[in-house]
Amino acid sequence: FPFRLFPLREHGMNWRARPLTCQEIQAFRKSKEVMDRFIRAYKLMLGFYGINLVNEETGELERAENWRERFENLNRFSHNNLRITRILKCLGEMGYEDYQVHLVKFFLTETLVEETLPNVKRSALDYFLFTVRSKEKRRELVHYAWQHFKPQSSFVWGPRDKLQKYR
């Protein structure tokens, strides 16, 4: 079977690669060697996108030194957005929900606050946000996105009345 760097329980673009089973996911999560390799692969992909993993405990991220050049690549080639969605889903499968939150918030900040990734904005809002497994964290991220979205009246990713009351 073809190997996937970020395997999921669903089919991706490569139909020859078979989806993971729940048993395989549990076996991966129990193996220190597999999880170490997973984090190495995650760091490698982050580097490709111009992002550094600052803290392996929390999943905290920052721009890499070469971020301008790498963000140019992200803005130019939308297929990267599919890969990022896949990585986010895989982080959830492997038990790295905190990493999901940090990666989504990173992209929301870069698209909505810093405005460095305009061509990633729709994917960040339509897909990245909704890969976050924790309902509470997802709500926080939707609220964060709403706070920074311009114009706020065009924000369609959450009910306005609840967003205004959210604390």
Beta strands, then each sheet from edge to edge (+ up, - down):
strand 1: 51-53
strand 2: 61-63
sheet 1: 1+ 2-
end
